[in-house]
Amino acid sequence: MNKGELIDQIALKASVTKKQADAVLTAAIETIIEAVSEGDKVTLVGFGSFEARERQAREGRNPKTGDKMEIPATRVPAFSAGKLFKDRVAPDKE
């Protein structure tokens, strides 16, 4: 599902226009990006959490030459799915 298809579904489920759904989705995405960029954690109960995580420096290889190289430490965006989300994707088998 791409962004356009997601907007169609949001508009249908929320009984709003596609333009309104697009505006709300775009604002939500921008707000999450801004918050995580500033070091905040964004938690949507039942859905999951967005945060920035530190990735340690490590040794890697240049794929072109095969030479060893140092990959520097960096911050990366991360998402952790919430319990409700996980349960819907992979329900417990009894």
Secondary structure, DSSP 8 states (H G I E B T S, - for coil): --HHHHHHHHHHHHT--HHHHHHHHHHHHHHHHHHHHTT--EEETTTEEEEEEEE--EEEE-TTT--EEEE--EEEEEEEE-HHHHHHHS----
